Amino acid sequence: MTIANSADNVHDLIARRRRERDRIPRHPVPASGVPVSSTQERIWFGEMFNPGFGFYHVPATLRLRGPLDAGALDRALCEVIRRHEILRSTVEEVDGMPVQRVGDAPTSVLRSVDLGSEDPGSEDSAGEVEAEAARMAADDILAPFDLRHGPLWRALLLRLGPDDHVLVLTFHHIVFDDPSFGIVGREIETLYDAAGDGGASLPDLDLQYTDFSVWQRERLRTEDVRSRLVDYWRRTLDGVPRLLDLPSDRPRPPHRRRAGRFHRSRLSGDAVAAVRAVARDEGTTPFTVLLAAYGVLLSRYAGQADIVTAVPAAGRIRPELEALVGCFINIICLRLDLRGEPTFRELLRRVRHASVEGHDHEEMPFEELVRELHPQRPQSHTPLFQAGLGVRDNDGVFLNLPGVRASEFVPDVEVSHFDLMVDFSVDGDGMAGLWGYNDDLFDPAAVEVLAEQFALLVAKACADPDRPVGDLALPPAPRLPGPEAGDAERAAAVLAERVRLTPDSPAVTAHGSSVSGDASSVASGVTLTYAELDARAESLVPAVRRGAEPPSADSPDPAVWRYARLKADILDGGTASTASTASTATAPIADLASRIGLGIGERADTVLTFAPPASGAFTDAMLLALLHGAHLVTAPPEAARDAGRLRELVADATVVHAPPAAWRLLLQDGLPADRPFTALCDAATTPPGLARELAAAVPTWTLYGERWASARRIDPLAEPRRGVLLGEPLAGTQIEVADRAGRPGATGVPGEIHVRGAATGDRGRTLPDGSMELLGRFDRMFTVGGFRVDTDELARSLAGRPGVAEAAVDVRHDRLAAYVAGEGIDTKELTAHLPEYQVPGSVTVLDSLPRTAAGHVAHEELPSPDAPADEGGHVPVQGGTEEAVAGIWRELLGVEEIGASDGFLDLGGHSLTLARLSLRYEVAFGVEVELPDLLRHATVREQAALVDERRAQAGLTGEEAAS
């Protein structure tokens, strides 16, 4: 983590306040140790929760070319460690509290490995040596530390040649931060230089890190200090969104699974000069300009005008701390207000004000801030913020030894703490950017585009700071070239030719109840030939031209009416609207037929569709069949839930267009292996997991649009994505994403999907490779408990769960309400698959979901779930283990009335009390329950069940609790 530059007046203000305070007193360190600082506490808890990721390793890797005295370097390092007690400290848990103890000084710290080649002149050998050095450096950086026993640093010297070395210094963040490198570097330089003069030393330090820890704890307990800080941050962060909803490439997992990655970028010298010029004009710093531009970028992607960003702050709030090594760095949460379409200059002033105020109150440790504001402690993301930005003045090289040229050596180590954190540092006349990102969420290509767009926004904003930020346009996304449309033949003309060539071939079979007395109706299971279809349609043309409609939305002969409309369109000269008559050029449907292989082979093709008669998908399914001489079979909706009827219908089909419920039933019942078919699915409603499962058995395509506009072949081995890839547009079809001003959307930035020039209401984005992704619908975006949730996206996720045929999600009683057809869902099981804010508060099981005539979920017809229990609702604990768990909670939290469904954090628990809880369980029940498990099983009942499970695994019997 790096340090954000602050405005000069921020430093002046802080310096003035520093002078007003008393100096930090010196305290002896007892053998029992001293409490850790607030920042150390946050890091300790994070290490306990995410062990082994290397999140909290602070490395520096330098290439040292020149005559290096390894002995002098080793002695200098030993003296630095002797001087700074924090580098001789370890951290262990005592009664559930992390405590730091100071150990003895080492006599030698530098491990050396000779990688020198026997043939140093060989380019191949030199490359191999460098590669091995990079590998060894990465391994050393990521190797775990033992907080309890130490040491909490490592020093490795790799010899590549006689005057060529790589120095790898790695510290655990609990004893070190980035600014400490500058202190260590200066002291090493002084001590190394003095090695030849008898080993002159530096004067002892007046303070040690433990003095700061004790002072900080006491100061934050002071009423006036604490109330000033808490009041400010509570007021400043009141009502902020709980999550910055950046459109990710993959769904957010319930907890972090990977260490993250980096992308490197650069701001040119011209761009940095422009940033500095605007900063001078506004009396602020380049950091503030970059932060304002970063806010614009985040706002575009998240669709939010109220954003919280993390800004690293040095945390050395007193002059006497500036010479100390240790972990002082803090996180400031700055609220960026982009509401009201400000100009960039106006936004810059807002950001400057927020920065000045934030740094004036930076003494509030982030861990304490979280505890005071008491947001629900998330497991899937950091509380309060998910993105941040920092700027530093140096280029990362911190060591200058006599006759030795130091440069950065970059091993393949990538660890990022947050969803998105970018650090900028001086790089010649420009700036180097390091974009750390959570690769659980983002692809490298997406972050690369982010970095490019940031540079463009900076340049445009600085070139015209008086332009509204909404007018700072980004380049439109590239489009995948679609297939040529070919001749714009009318469907009716092609169908007329089909009737002439194959009059006696089966054209339509409708499965459904007949409408008695209607001369045009097709009885259930009765087949019309192409000639019969044409004749019946011809008789309906006059009525269609007068505006007549089918007898009902569920008419069993929709194909006859659709065909009649096509014939009427010919008679009217093609003047009727495409939407109302289904008149269309044949190119898109012909393109789809070519892609899926319709008409190839000796077998006569049969297209089976479950599309509702009033839907555009029915029209396209009819055209797909009839334009290519195939047999259209229409299925009644209830067949999608009848396994026997379903197998009957698909037995003779070569192409099956069906809803998710039918696919789930077919997969559960077993697809007919001897009669393979091509599956067509709706991209907006079919869960991606279900589509991949289906694609493993039969060729599967997803189709997008009310009238099919794109098609994509599903790869069963593809990695899950958060959105739904739409595939290439069908021939003659234009699909694009537009921003809120109607302009072509930028790569990665969500906007509204337009098909054939018409807005759809669908939310989507264009990916870096030019492909398009469906994100959901704008009218299905809701804010629940401070989190923005796309209920369609969540419904797709639920419908992909075992035992669920179809799903819908609404917001009822200010909570998420799920509706499923199938066996139902255990919401507790969902916590292992979904972020906590996406777990529904209720699940209602239905026989089937109500649908509109066009086949969409009729949300207004979904029943209301039971209202949630009143705030004071109390579920009594039951059984020995639950009683024992509740008793331990009462002691730790000081809360008398505790119910079985109460959550530990909701009752006031925090990181330290969680640690004590783990210790108490080990004493009381004889089993170890780790911190991550305590977070994932939050209630009394869940933790009691977890304890019972651990005791059973350990073979423990007898009383539930020792007490």
N, C-alpha and C positions, 0 to 999 in steps of 0.2 A: 504494500500500500504506500502511496506517495502523499506528499503534503500539498494541499491546495494553497496557492498564493492568495493573499487577502489584500484588500485595498490598503494604501499607505495609512489612511486615517483609521483603519481598523487596528493596525499595529500601534499607532499613536494612542488610541483609546485604551487598548489593552495594557500598553506600557505605563500609562498614567495610573490605571487601576492597580497594576503590580506594585508601583511605588507606594501606594497607600496601604499596603498590607504588611504585616509583620513577616519576618523571615521564618522559614521552616526550621523548627528545632531539631537537634540531633537526638536520637534515641538509641540506647544500646539494644542489641538483638539478643533476646534470651534464647536458651537452648531449645525451648519449645517452639520457637519461630514467631513470626508476626503474620497477621492477616494480609492477604494479597490486596492489590489495588482493585478498583472497580473494573478497569480495563483487563487486568489479569484474570479477574473472576469470569468475565465474558469469554475470554479465550479458553480458560480452563474448562468451562462448561461446554463450549463448542468442541473442544478436543474429546471430551467424554462422549459427546453425542455423535461425532463423526470421526472416530479414530481411524488412522491409517490412510487418510486422503492426502496428508501433507498440506492441508489448508493453512496451517499456522507455522510454516517454515519460511524463514526470511533468508534467502541466499544472496550471495554476491560471487560472481565467477569472473576472474580477470586473467587475461593473457599478459604475462610479464616477459618482455624480451630485453635481454641484457644480462650482465654479470650479476646474478642474484646471490646474496649470502643467505642461504637457507637457515643457518644457525642463528644469525642475527635476527632474522624474521621470527624464528621460533621463540627466542628470548624476549623479543618485543611483544609478541602475543601473550606470553606468560605474564609479563608485567602488566599488560592491559587488564587481563583477567584478575590479577591480584588486586589491582587498584579498584576495580568495580565489583563490589560484592554481589551484585545481581547476576554476574556471569559465573559466580561460584554457587549460585542458589539452586535449590530444587523445590518442587511444589508437591505437597502430598495432602491427602484428605484426613482431617482430624475431626471426629464428631460431625461429619458431614460438611465441614468447612475446609476450603483450600487454604493451606498455610505454607509460607515460604521459609526455608531454612538456609543459612549460609554455610558453605563448606570450606575446605582448605584450598589454598592456591596450588595449581599444578606446577611441576618442574619442566614439563615438556608437553606441547600440545599439537605440534605439526607432524602429521603423518605424511610420509613421502613415498611415492611410487614412481619408478623409473620406466618410462614408456619409450625411451630413446631407440630409434631404429638403427640396425646395423649398417644400413645404407642410407644415411641421412640425405644424400643428394638425390635420391629417387623420388619423383613426384608421387608415384603410387604409394611408396612407403610413408611419405609425409602425410598423405591423405588418410591412410589407414591409422596412423598414430593419432591424428586429430580426431578421427571418428571414435577411436577407443577412448580418448580423453573426454569427449563429449558424453559417451555412454557412462563412463565411470563417474563423471561429475553429476550426471542426472541421478544415477543410483545413490550417490552419497547425499544429494539434496533431499531425495524423497525417503531415505531410510528413516524409520520412526525414532522418536526420542522417548526416553523413559522419564517422565516428569518427576517421578518419585525418587529415582536414584541418580539421575543426571549422567554425565554433564549435558547441559542444554545448548551446547554448541559443538561444532566440528570444524576442524581445519585440515584440509587435504592439499598437498602440493604434488602436482603431476609434472614430471620432467619429460618434456618432449624432445629436448636436445640440450647441448651444453649451455646455451644461453637462451633457452626457450622453456617457459614454465606456464602452467595453468594453476592459479590459486583458487581453491573452492572454500569459501567460508559460509557455513550454514548455522543459523541461530534459530532457536524456537522463539516464536513471537511473544511468548509469555515473559521473556527476559530481554526483548530487543525489538526495535522498530527501525524503519528506514533512516530517520535522522541520526540514529546511533552510529550508522556507518561513517558519517562525517567525523564524529568524535573519535571512533576507533581508528579511522584512517590517519587523522592528525597525530594521534598519540603514537601509532606505529611508526610514522615517519620520524618523529622526534626521537623515539627510543632506538630505532634502527640506525639513524645518523650518529647517535651517541655511542653505539656499540664499540666503535674503535677508540673511544676516549675513556675507556674504563667503565663503560656502562652507566653513564650518568642517568639519573632517574627524574621523573616528574614529581612535583610536590603532591602530597596526599590530598585527597578530596575532602572538602568540608562536610559534604553530605553524601549519603548513600540512598539507593532506591527505597530501602525499607523505611527511611525517614519520610519519604514522600508518601508511601503507602499509609503509614500511621496518620500523618498529617491530613491526607485527603479524607480518610474515613472520619476523622474527628471534625474536619471542616464541614463535610456534607451532612453531619448531624446537627450543625449549628442552625437554629431555627431561621434566622434572617437570611442566611445564604441559601438554604434549601428552598424556602418559600419563594424567594426572588426567582430562582432558577425554575422551579416547578410551575409557578404561575405563568412565567413567560412562555415556556414550551407548551403548557396545556392550552393556553390561549392561541398560540401560533399554529398548533397542529390540530386544533379542534375541527372536526368535520372533514379531514382529508380523506381521499379515497384509500381504501385498505390495500389496494393492489394496483400497480402500474401494469395495465393489461397490454403489454407488447405482443403483437401477433407472433407466436412462436412456431417453429417448424414441427415440433412434436408436443403432445399433451404434457402438461405439467404433472410430474409424478407426485405421489403423496409425500415423498421425502427425497432429499438429494441423493443421487446414485453415483455421480462421477465428479471428477476433480475440476473440470473446466478446461478451457483452452484459451489461446491468445491469437490475436491478429495484429500485425504491425502496419502502421500507416505513417504518412508524413504530411505535414502542412508546409507548403513551400515558403521560401523567404518572402515572396511578394504577399502571400496571405498573412503571414505573421506581421509584416510591416503594416498592413492594413488594419489588423487587429490592434496593434499598438497605437496607431493613429486615432482610431475611434476611442480607445481607452483614454488617451490623453485629452481628447475633446470633452469627455464626460467626467474627467477627474477620477478615473477608476483604474483598474488593472486589467491586463490581458486575460487573466483568469475569469473575471466577471463577464467579459465579452464572450469567451468560449462557453461559459456556463449558460449564458442566455441563448446562444445558438444551439447548444445541446438540448435546452428546454424546448425549443421550437421543433427539433427533430423528434424528441420523445413524444411531444404532443401530437405530431402528425401520425406517428405510428400507433399510439395508444388511443387516439381519438378523445383525449382528455385535455382540458384546459387548466386543470388544477393538479400539479405534479409535485411530488417530494423527491428530491435527489440527495444522495449522500455526498458530503464533502469532507475528506480527511482533514483533520486539524492536528497540529503538532502536539498539543496538550501540555507543552512546557510553559505553563501559565505564570511561572515565576522566574526571574533572572537566574537564581541559583540552580535551577534545574537544567539550564542550557548546556552544561558540561557533563551531565550525567548520561551514562548508557542505561537503557531500560525501555520498558514499554509504556510510553506516555500517550501515544497517539489516540485520538478520539474521533468519533464520527459525529458530524453535525448534520442534522436533517434540515435542509433549506426548502422552503415551500415556494415554488415558482408559479406565479399567477399570470396565465396567458388569456384570461377572460376579457371579453370586450374588444377583441381584435386590436391590440395595441400596435403601434409602430415598433420597429426594433429598438429605436432609441428610448421609447417609453418603457419597453420591456427591460432594457438594460438598466434603467433607473430603479425599476422594481426589484430586479435581481441584486443590484448594488445595495439597496436598503435591506433586503433580506439577509445578505451576506454580512453587512456591518452588524446588524442586530444579532444574527446567529453567532458570530464570533465573539460578541460581547457576552454571550451566555454559553460559551463553549465549555465552561467548567463542568457542566452537567454531563456525567459519563453516560454513554449510550445505554449501557445496561440499566443504570438507574432510571433513565428516561423511559425505557420500555416498562420497567416495573411500576413507575408512577402513573403512566398513562394507561397501563394495564390493558393493552389490546390483547385479544385472543392470541396466545403464543402459537404462531403457525409452524408447521413442520416442513411445509413445501417451499417456503421462501422466507427471507428476512423480514422481521416486523418493521413497519413504518416506511421502508423504502426498498426498491429493488434495483435501482440504477444509480450510478454516481460518476463524479468527474473530479480529477485532481490535476494540478500542474506543479512542476518543480523546476527550479532554476538550473540544476546541474544535469550533466549528461550521463550520470550513473557511475562514472569512474571516480573513485574516491581515494586512490593510493598513488602517491608519487615518491618513488624511491630513487636515490642517486644512481644515475647511469642506467636506469631501468625504465623502459617505455611501457606504460600500462594501457590496455584497451579492453573493451568488453568482450567476453567470450560467452557465447549463448548456447548452452546445452539444450537438449530437447526436453524441457521441463515446463509444463503448463498447468498451473493451478489458479483457479479464480474463485473467489468467495461468493460473488453475487451474480444476479441474473446478467447484469451488464455494468462494467466499470471501466472507464477509459482514463488513462494517465498520460499526460503530455509532459515532455521534458525538452530542454534546449538541445537542438541538433544543428550545429552550424548557425546559419542565418534563419533556419526554419525550426520546426518542432517535430519530434518523433512522438507518435501516438501508440500506445499499447492498449488494445481493446481486449480486456478479459471478459469471458462470457461463459455462461452455463451451457455446456454442450449436451445436457439433458434436453435443453429447449431449442437451441439454435444450431443451424448448419454453418460451416465456415463461410460459404458463399453469401449467406444472408448478412453476416457481420461485415464482410468485405464491402458489400453494397452500403451498409450503414456508414462505414468510415468514409466512403467516397461521397455520399450524400452530405455528410457533416461538413466536409471540406467545401462543397459547393454552397451550402447554406452560409457558412462563414464568409466566403467571398462575396455572395450576393448581399448579405446583411451589412457588411462593412462598406460595400460600394454605395449603398443607398440606405442608410440607417433610418431614414424618415418614411420608408415604405412599410405598410402594414405587414405584420409577420405572415398573415394568411396569403399575401401576394408573392411571397418568396417561393417561386415555383421551382420544383425539381424536374429534371428531365423525364419525359414520358418513358414508360417501360417498353422494352422491345416486344414485338409480337412474333409468335411463331408463324411462319408462312403457311397458310392453309392451302388445301388443294384447289385447283381451278374449278370454277363452277360449270364450265362447259356450256352447251346450249341450254337456254332457259325454256325447256319444254314444259308445258302445263301437264299436271298429273292427269287431268281428265282426258287429254288427248292420248296419253300413253295407255290409260285404262281402256279407252275405246278400241285401241289396237289389240290389246290383250283379249278383249271379248271377241274380236273378229278372228284371232288366231286359235284360241282355245275355248270355244263357247261351252263345251261340255265338261270342262275340268272343274273340280270343286273349288269354289271361291270362298264361301263363308259358311261356317257352322257356328250357330249361336247356342250356348248352353244357358238356359234360364227359363223362367215361366213365361208362357205365351200370353199375349194380350188378346182375349177373345173378342171377335167382332172386328178386329183391325185387319183389313185385307192385306196389308203389307207386312204383317208380323211374321216372324220366323219361329216356328214351334221349337221347344227345347230339343236340342240335338239334331234338328232338321238342317240339312245342307242345301245351300243354293249353289248352282253352277254359275260360271261367269255370265252366261246368257240370261239366266233367271235373275241374277242380281241386276243386270243392266235393264231388263224389262221392268222389274219392280221399281227401280230407281226412276226410270223414265216416267212411270205413272205418277210419281210424287213431285216431279219438277214443277208443275203449276202451283201446287200448294207451297213448295219451298220458296218459289219466287214471290208468293204473297206474304212470306214471313212466317209460315207455319213452323212449328217445332215438333219433335217426336212426342208421342203421347205422354211420356214421363221420362224423368232422368234415367230411370232404370229400364228403358225400352229394350226389348231383346233384339231389336234389329237396327242398331245404330249404324252399322256399315251401309245399310240400304239408304238411310238418310244422308250419311256423309257423301255417298256416291251421287245421290240426287243433287246435293249442293254443288258438287263438282260439275255436273251436267248443266245445272242452272247457271253457273258461272260462265260457262262457254256461251250459252245463249245470250247472256248479258254483256258479252264482250270483255269479260274479266274485270268488270268494274267493282264488283263486290269486294269487301275487305277480306284479306287472307285469314284473319282471325275468325271471322264468322262463317266463311264458306269452306275453309280448309283447302282452298285453291293454292297451289304452290308449285314452284319449279321442282323438277324431279331430282336436281343435282344433289341436295343434302341426303335424301333417302337412298339414292343410287350409290353415293359415297359410303354410307353406312353399310349397305348390302355388300359392297365390295370388301370393306374392312372385315366384316364378320364371316365372309365366305358364303353368303346366301346364293343359291343357284349353282354351286359347284358340286359336281358329283352326279351320280345317276339317280339317287334317291329323290323323290318328289318332296319339296320343302313344305313344312307346315309351321306356321307362326302362331303360337299360343300366347294370348295376352289376357291379363287380369285388369287392365286399365279401365277405370270408370268410363262409361259411354260419353260423358260430357267433357272429358279431359282432352287436351291436345295430344297427350301421349297415345290415346286410343286412335286418333286420326293418323298419327305417324305409324303406329303398328299396322293399321289397315293398309296404308300406302306401302309400307315395307313389304307386306305380303303380296298385295294385288299388283303392284307395279312390276313384280318379278315373277308373276305366274304362280305364286305359292298359295297355299290354302290357309285362310285366316280362321282361327278357332278362338271364340270369345268365351271366357270362363266366368261363372258367377262368383261374386266376392267370397261367399261362404266356403268355396272349394279350397281357398288358401289355408283353411284351418281344419280340413278333413283329409287325413293322410291317405286313406284309400282312394277317395275321389281324385286327389292330387296326383297320385301315381298313375291313375288311369289316364288323366289328361296329358301328362308329360310323356307317356309311353310312346306316342307316335309323333311327337313334336321334334323338329330340328332346331327351332329357335323358341325360347321361352322367355317371355317378358312378365315378371312376377314381382310382388311386393316382398319386403323382408320376411314377413311372417311365413310365407310359402317356402322361401329358401331355407329358413331355419327348420321348418317341419321336414322338408325333403332331406336335409343333411342329417337330422336326427333319425329319420326312418330309413335312410340309405338310398342314395341315388341309383337308378337302374344302370348297372355297369354295361349292359349289352346294347343300350340305345343312347349313346351320348348325344348331347345337344349343346347349343350355344346359349349361355345365360345372359339376359339383358336386365340390368338393375338401374334404379333411379339413384343418381349420385347424391341427391339431397337427403334421401331417407334411408338409404342402405348403410348400416354401420360398416366402416372400413374393414374391421376384423371379420365380419361375416362375408364380405366380398372376397377377402383373401382366402378364407376357408373354402368358399365355393370355387374359387379359381384353382385351388389345388385339385379339384375333382373334374371340372369341366371348363372350357374356355368361357371367360366371364368378361363382360364389358359393362361399364357404367355410362349412363346417358344423362346429359344435363339439359334442363330447360323444359318449360311448359310444352313447347314444340321442340323436339330434340335439336340441339344446337352443337353439341360436341360429343365425342365418344372416346373412351379410353379402355385399353385392354389392361386388366388387372394382373399384376405380378404377385403370385402368392407368397413370395419371399421378401417383398418390399417392407421396409421398416415403417412402422406406424407413424402417421402424421397427425398433427392437430386438425388441419383442415382436410378437404377432399379435393384431390387433383382432378381436373376436369378433362384433360386430354385435348387433342387438336380439334379445332372447329370443323364441323362438317362442311363440305364444299359449298361455296357461295354464302356462307354464314359468317357474319362479323360479330365477334365477342370482344369486349374491352371493359376495363375498369376505369371509372371516372371519379374524380374527386368531388368534393361538395360544391365546387364552382362549375362542375360540368367539364373540366379539363381532363385530358388523358392522364390516368393515374401514374405515379412514379413506381418504380420497382419496389416491391415489398410493402408499400403503404396501402392499407385497406381503403376501399372505396366501394361504390355501387357498381354491380355488374350490369352492363348494357348488352342486350342481344338484338341484333339487327336494328340497332339504333334506339331501341326502347328500353327504358329502365325496368329492372326486374324486382327491386326491393331486396335483392340478395347482396350480401356483403362478401367481398372477395378481394384478392390481390394477385398481382403478377409476380412470379418468382424470378430469380436472376437468370434462369435459362429460358425465360419467355413463356413458360407454361403458366397456367392459371389455376388458382386454388379457391374453392368455395369455403368461406368461413362461417356462414350462417345467414340469418336474416336480420335486418335492422330492427324489425318490429318484434323480434324475439330476444332482444338484449334487455336485461333487467339488472337493477342494483339491489342486492340482497345483503343486509348486514354490512354494508360498506364495500362489498365486492361486486364487480360487474360480471354477470354470468350470461353466457349465450345458452339459452335453454334448449335450442335445437342441437347444438354441439353436445350438450350433456345428454340429451335424449339418444343421440347416436351412440354415445359411450355406453349408456345403460342397455340399449338394445343389443349391444355386442356381448352382454353377459350371458352365461349359461342359463337356460331355463326361461329366457325372455324372448318372446316372439316379436314384439314391437313395444315401443315405449314413447311416451311424451312427457314433457316437463312443463309445469306452469308455476306461477308464483301465487300462493294463496296464504292469507293470514301473515304476510310479510316473511314467508319462508318458502323454500323450494318444495314443491309437491310433485312427486313422480307418479305416473300412471303406466302400468305395464299389463300386457296380455301375455299370459304364460303362468309360470309357477310362482312368480314373485321374486323379491330381492330382500336379502337381509342387509339392512343399511350398515350394520356394524362391519360386515365383510367388505363393504365398499371403501372403508377407510384405508384398506391396504392397496387400493387401486386408484383412488381419486384424492385430490387435495381436499382438506377438511371443509373448505368453504363451498365445495361442489356436492357434498353428500346431502341428499334430500332429507328434509325433516319428516316427510311422510311418504309412504308408498301405498297406492291403491291398486289392487289387482282387479282387472276387468276381463270379461270374455273376449272382447275386442275393443279397439279404440274407435270412437265415433268418427265418421269421415264425411266430408262434403261431397257434392256430386262430382267434383273434379279430383277427388281422391286425397285431399289434404286432411290432416287431423282437424276435427271440429272442436277447437279448444273451448268454445263457449258451452259445449255439451258435456264436457268432462265434469263429473260430480265433485262437489266440494268435499275435501277431506275433513276429518274431525279437526276442530279448532285445537291449537296447542294448549297445553295445560297453563293455568294461571302462573304468574311469576312466582307466587308462593307455593306452587305445587310441590308436594314432598312425597318421595317414594321411600318407604322405610327399608332399612337394611334387613337382610335375612341371613341366618346361618352364622356359624362361628367365625369363618374367615372374614365375611363382610363386617361383622361386629368388631373384629380385631383391627381390620384396616381402618374403619371409621374412627376407632379409638386413637390410633396413631395419628390420623389426620387432625383430630381435635387438639392433641397436644402440640403438634407442629404449627397449626394455623391459628389456634386460639378461637376456633369456631365451635359452638356447642351443638347446634342442630345440623347434622350432616345426613343427607339421604343417599340412597344407593345409586341414583343417577346424577349426583353432583360431580362436577369436575374439579380436580385439584387446583388447576390454574385459575379457574373461574372463582374459586373461593379465596384467592389471594396468594396462592403458591407462586414461587419463582425458582430461578436456577439453584440457589443455595438450599432452599427448602426441599427441592426435588432430590438434591444430593443427600440431604439428611434422611429423606424418606427411603431412599435406596438402602442406606445404612441401617435404618430401623427395621426394615423388612428382613435384612440378613440376620439381625440379632433375634427378631421375634419369631421368624419362620424357618431359619436355618437354610435359606436358599438365597442366591444372588439374583436380583432383578436390576437389569441395567437401565441407565437413564433413557436411552431411546425407547425402550419398551414402556417405561412409565409415561412418556409423552404420547405414545401411540395408543395406550390404554388409559384413558384419562379419568374414568369414573371409578367410584368405589367398587361397583359390581364388576367392572372389567378388570380392575387390578386384583380383586379377590380371586376371580377366575384364573388370572395369570399366576398368582401365587400357588393356587391349588394345582395347576398344571405343572409348575416347576417342582413342587413337592412330590408329585406322583412320579415325575421323571427321575427324581433323586431317590425314590423308594422310601420316602419318609412317611411314617404313620404316627398315629397318636393324636394328641391335642393339636388343634390348628395353630395355636400361637403359644409361645413360651409363657406369656402372661395369662 
